[in-house]
Amino acid sequence: MISTLCRALLTLAGWQIDEAQRPNAPRYVLIGYPHTSNWDFILAMLVKGALGFHFHWIAKHTLFRWPLGPLMRALGGIGVDRSKSSGFINALVQEYAAHEALVIVITPEGTRRHRPYWKSGFYHLALAARVPLVLGYIDASRKQIGFGPTLQLSGDQQRDLTAIRAFYADKRGIHPEDAGSIQFRARPEENR
């Protein structure tokens, strides 16, 4: 019943789910890009319901306060305080090690507003947990949400980001001007 309702709502809104490259791996990091609107979350939850797709997602800890906190956790949310370096990635690596099936969705931009770079936590998580990275997307120009290719990261950030950029080159967010640039912030030693 939930699946039928979620599919109907997506159809009424004119959106389609692209499952052509949906991975069959039990454990992976799924990135969601571009993340430019609050509607992205609603669309993702409708896809989750339509497909019976179980995943957890990462969001800022302030979304998990009362009164929305219990609902957010029930929907699979995991809060992170981005102002602190707390070993969050290491904790998630341990979660992957402890579970035979686990999918965690991360929006690498970390916000709906334009950023000149992506946060690299998703990348370090996939490498450290030794799980593939799946390129999830929203393409408002086609009204499509779905799964892109599954990548085994090489550890060569520039090479991996080149492959990621190529896939997302034709994907447009609901507010395309707010899509973040697909690059990581340069480390101080790289600027010398």
C-alpha positions as CSV (number, residue, x, y, z in Angstrom):
1,M,0.0,0.0,0.0
2,I,2.8,2.5,0.9
3,S,4.6,1.6,-2.4
4,T,1.5,2.2,-4.4
5,L,0.8,5.5,-2.7
6,C,4.4,6.8,-3.1
7,R,4.5,5.8,-6.8
8,A,1.1,7.5,-7.3
9,L,2.4,10.7,-5.7
10,L,5.5,10.7,-7.8
11,T,3.5,10.1,-10.9
12,L,1.1,12.9,-10.1
13,A,4.0,15.3,-9.6
14,G,5.4,14.2,-13.0
15,W,8.5,12.4,-11.6
16,Q,9.9,9.1,-12.7
17,I,12.2,6.7,-10.9
18,D,15.3,5.5,-12.9
19,E,16.2,2.0,-11.5
20,A,18.2,0.9,-14.5
21,Q,21.5,1.0,-12.6
22,R,20.1,0.2,-9.1
23,P,22.9,-1.7,-7.4
24,N,22.3,-5.2,-6.0
25,A,25.2,-4.9,-3.5
26,P,24.0,-5.0,0.1
27,R,26.4,-2.3,1.4
28,Y,27.4,1.0,-0.2
29,V,27.5,4.7,0.2
30,L,24.9,6.5,-2.0
31,I,25.5,10.1,-2.8
32,G,22.6,12.4,-3.7
33,Y,23.4,15.2,-6.1
34,P,22.5,17.9,-6.9
35,H,20.9,18.8,-3.5
36,T,19.4,22.3,-4.2
37,S,15.9,22.2,-2.7
38,N,13.9,21.0,0.3
39,W,11.9,19.0,-2.3
40,D,14.9,16.7,-2.7
41,F,14.2,15.2,0.7
42,I,10.5,14.6,-0.1
43,L,11.3,13.0,-3.4
44,A,13.9,10.8,-1.8
45,M,11.4,9.6,0.8
46,L,8.8,8.9,-1.9
47,V,11.4,6.8,-3.8
48,K,12.2,5.0,-0.5
49,G,8.6,4.2,0.0
50,A,7.9,3.3,-3.7
51,L,10.8,0.9,-3.9
52,G,10.7,-0.4,-0.4
53,F,14.3,0.7,-0.3
54,H,15.9,0.7,3.1
55,F,18.6,3.4,3.6
56,H,19.9,5.7,6.2
57,W,20.7,9.4,5.5
58,I,22.9,11.9,7.1
59,A,21.7,15.4,8.1
60,K,22.7,18.2,10.5
61,H,22.0,17.4,14.1
62,T,19.6,20.3,14.6
63,L,17.0,18.5,12.5
64,F,16.8,15.8,15.1
65,R,15.6,18.0,18.0
66,W,12.0,17.8,19.3
67,P,9.4,17.7,17.8
68,L,10.8,16.4,14.5
69,G,13.6,14.2,15.9
70,P,11.6,11.0,16.4
71,L,10.1,11.2,12.9
72,M,13.5,11.9,11.3
73,R,15.1,8.9,13.1
74,A,12.1,6.7,12.1
75,L,12.7,7.8,8.4
76,G,16.3,6.6,8.7
77,G,18.0,9.8,9.6
78,I,21.4,10.1,11.4
79,G,22.3,13.4,12.9
80,V,25.8,14.8,12.7
81,D,27.2,18.0,14.4
82,R,29.3,19.4,11.5
83,S,30.9,22.0,13.8
84,K,32.8,19.2,15.6
85,S,35.4,16.8,14.5
86,S,34.1,13.8,16.4
87,G,35.2,10.7,14.6
88,F,31.8,10.4,12.9
89,I,33.3,8.7,9.8
90,N,35.1,6.1,11.9
91,A,31.8,5.4,13.7
92,L,30.1,4.8,10.4
93,V,32.9,2.6,9.2
94,Q,32.3,0.4,12.3
95,E,28.5,0.3,11.4
96,Y,29.4,-1.0,7.9
97,A,31.6,-3.6,9.5
98,A,28.8,-4.7,11.9
99,H,26.1,-5.0,9.3
100,E,25.7,-7.3,6.3
101,A,23.4,-4.8,4.6
102,L,23.7,-1.1,5.0
103,V,23.2,1.8,2.7
104,I,23.9,5.4,3.8
105,V,22.9,8.4,1.7
106,I,25.0,11.5,1.9
107,T,24.6,14.8,0.0
108,P,28.2,15.8,-0.6
109,E,27.4,19.5,-0.8
110,G,26.2,19.5,2.8
111,T,23.7,22.2,2.1
112,R,21.1,23.3,-0.4
113,R,23.0,26.6,-1.2
114,H,25.8,26.8,-3.6
115,R,29.2,25.8,-2.3
116,P,32.5,26.1,-4.2
117,Y,33.4,22.5,-3.2
118,W,32.0,19.2,-1.9
119,K,32.6,17.9,1.6
120,S,34.8,14.8,1.3
121,G,33.3,12.7,4.1
122,F,31.4,10.4,1.7
123,Y,34.6,9.7,-0.2
124,H,36.6,8.8,2.9
125,L,33.8,6.7,4.3
126,A,33.5,4.6,1.1
127,L,37.3,4.1,1.1
128,A,37.6,3.3,4.8
129,A,34.6,1.0,4.9
130,R,35.7,-0.7,1.6
131,V,32.3,-0.3,0.1
132,P,31.4,1.0,-3.4
133,L,30.1,4.4,-4.1
134,V,26.8,4.7,-5.9
135,L,25.9,7.9,-7.8
136,G,22.3,8.8,-6.9
137,Y,20.8,11.8,-8.7
138,I,17.9,14.2,-9.1
139,D,17.5,15.6,-12.6
140,A,14.8,18.3,-12.5
141,S,15.2,18.9,-16.3
142,R,13.9,15.4,-17.0
143,K,11.9,15.1,-13.7
144,Q,13.8,11.9,-12.9
145,I,15.4,10.6,-9.7
146,G,17.4,7.5,-9.6
147,F,20.6,5.5,-9.5
148,G,23.7,6.1,-11.6
149,P,26.8,3.9,-11.8
150,T,28.5,2.1,-9.0
151,L,32.1,3.1,-8.5
152,Q,34.9,1.3,-6.8
153,L,37.0,4.3,-5.6
154,S,40.7,4.2,-6.5
155,G,41.9,6.5,-3.8
156,D,43.1,8.9,-6.5
157,Q,40.8,11.7,-5.8
158,Q,41.2,13.6,-9.0
159,R,40.6,10.5,-11.1
160,D,37.6,9.5,-9.1
161,L,36.1,13.1,-9.2
162,T,36.6,13.1,-13.0
163,A,34.4,10.0,-13.3
164,I,31.8,11.5,-10.9
165,R,31.8,14.9,-12.8
166,A,31.3,13.1,-16.1
167,F,28.2,11.3,-14.8
168,Y,26.6,14.5,-13.3
169,A,27.5,16.8,-16.2
170,D,23.9,16.7,-17.6
171,K,22.0,16.5,-14.3
172,R,20.2,19.6,-13.1
173,G,18.8,20.3,-9.6
174,I,15.5,22.0,-8.9
175,H,17.5,25.2,-8.4
176,P,20.5,24.5,-10.7
177,E,22.2,27.8,-9.8
178,D,22.6,26.3,-6.2
179,A,24.4,23.1,-7.3
180,G,27.9,22.8,-5.7
181,S,31.0,22.4,-7.7
182,I,32.2,18.8,-7.9
183,Q,35.6,19.2,-6.3
184,F,37.1,19.0,-2.8
185,R,38.4,21.9,-0.9
186,A,42.2,22.3,-1.5
187,R,44.3,21.4,1.5
188,P,46.7,24.1,2.7
189,E,49.7,22.1,1.5
190,E,48.2,21.9,-2.0
191,N,48.1,25.7,-2.3
192,R,51.9,26.1,-2.0
